Amino acid sequence: MSNRRGDYGVRNSLRELRESQDVDQTLQNLLRALTLNLELRARYRVFEFEANQDGHPETARLFRDLREAEGEQIAELMEGLRARLGTDATTEGIA
């Protein structure tokens, strides 16, 4: 489950990395993909809620499933980012 405070800290760290002058294109692409996936996962939660509110539980389940799949992609991107940076960054609270 997402931790809003944790996501905020990750977003700030991602922004700092993106704005760093010694970031190559591959690292920029990893960061961009991670940021987009984080934003999309947050939107899926809203879409799920709205579909439930509109009386479309099957569509709400679709958005929930997409959100969960997005969490897996985020974990994979974090693993790639860790490997690229050579760090032990954690994905706890993100996937």
N, C-alpha and C positions, 0 to 999 in steps of 0.2 A: 504494500500500500504506500502511496505517496506521502511524503512528509513535506508540507509546504515550506517550512523553514529550511529544510535540507535542499529542496529544489531551488529556493531563492539563492542559497549559498553557492550551489552548483552553477546557476545562471550567472552570478557575479564572477565566479572563477572562470567560466567559459568566456565571458566578455573580456576579462583581463588577458587571457591567453590570445584571443582573436586580435586584440589591439597591440599585442607585443610586436616589436619590429623584427625579431628574429624567428618568425613563424613561417615555415615553408608552405607551399600550396597544399600538400597532402594533409598537414596538420590543420590548416584552415578548413579543408573539406570535411575532415572528421568532426571538427567543432561545429561547422555549419549543419551537418547532418544530425548531430546530437541535439543541437538547439531546436531544429525543426521538429524532430521526433518528440522532444519534451513538450513543445507547444501543441503539437497534434494530439498527444495523449491527454493533455489538459482539456482540449476542445471535445474530445470523445466523451469525457465525463459529463460535460454540459449537454451534449447531444443525447446521451443516454437518459439523462434526467428529463429533458424536454420530450423525448419520445414516450417515456413513461407517463408524463403529465398529459400528453395528447392521446393516451390510450392505445399506444402501439408497443406492447411489450416485446414482440418479436424483433422490432427494429431496435428497441433498447438493448436487447440481448446482443444484437449484431454490433452495436457500438461498444458494449462492454467487452465482447470478444476482440474487437479491433484494438481497444485500449490495452487489453492484456497482451496481445501480440506486439503492440508498440513497446510495452515494457520489456519484452524479450529483445527487441531490436536495440533498445536503449542500453540494455546490459551488454549486448555484443559490441556496440559502439564504444561503450566505456572500456571494455576489455581491449579493443583496438587502440583507444586513446592511451590507456595505461602502457600498452606495449610500445607505442610510438614515443611516449614521454619517458619510458623506463622507470615508472613509479609504481607504488603500491596504493594508488587511489582506490577508494571503495565506492561501490554502487549501492550500499545500504541506504534504504529510504528513497531510492530512485526507481527501481524496477517494480 
